[in-house]
Structure formats: C-alpha cells, structure tokens
Amino acid sequence: MGEEKITAKDAAKAAAAYFRDITDYQGPLNLEEVELTPDEKYWLITLAYEEPKDFSFMGAKKYKLLEVDTSTGEVVSMKIRAV
C-alpha cells in the first residue's frame, strides 16, 4: 500500500491556519483554488483575502499561494499569487 496522504480539505485548513498565524489576519478568507502537483507531493492552495480598508479606498483583494506537504500537512511555502 502507498503512503497516506492528507486530503485537499485538510490541506486547505492547514493553509488557512498557517496564513492566520503568520500574518495575524483576522478577516474572512476565501478558498479560491486547490491543485495537487503532478508528483502528488504538494497541495497548492490559493487563498483570497482583503487588505484592511483605510479612509479613502476600499480594501483590495489579494491572493496567496500556499504549498502544503501531502505527507505531513506542513505548509512549506507561501507566495504572492498574481491574477
């Protein structure tokens, strides 16, 4: 039998928890994309969030791409996701 892999749902939860922990962001997060790499070693999770609003502008929607190890559930990278 093969090695147990975490599910996409678990990877998304791990990515959201990591993002909140490292940034202290408390606003809403939206799950935008989920992708398993061809070698099945990583889940690529794209999260959307809004930058805090100031007095003159609406908050801008931003995206982060988080790479989650399918074996451990550990987030191994977080990058800006351009759209």
Residue, then its C-alpha position, 0 to 999 in steps of 0.5 A: m500500500g502507498e503512503e497516506k496522504i492528507t486530503a485537499k480539505d485538510a490541506a486547505k485548513a492547514a493553509a488557512a491556519y498557517f496564513r492566520d498565524i503568520t500574518d495575524y489576519q483576522g478577516p474572512l478568507n476565501l478558498e479560491e483554488v486547490e491543485l495537487t502537483p503532478d508528483e502528488k507531493y504538494w497541495l497548492i492552495t490559493l487563498a483570497y483575502e482583503e487588505p484592511k480598508d483605510f479612509s479613502f479606498m476600499g480594501a483590495k483583494k489579494y491572493k496567496l499561494l500556499e504549498v502544503d506537504t501531502s505527507t505531513g500537512e506542513v505548509v512549506s511555502m507561501k507566495i504572492r499569487a498574481v491574477 
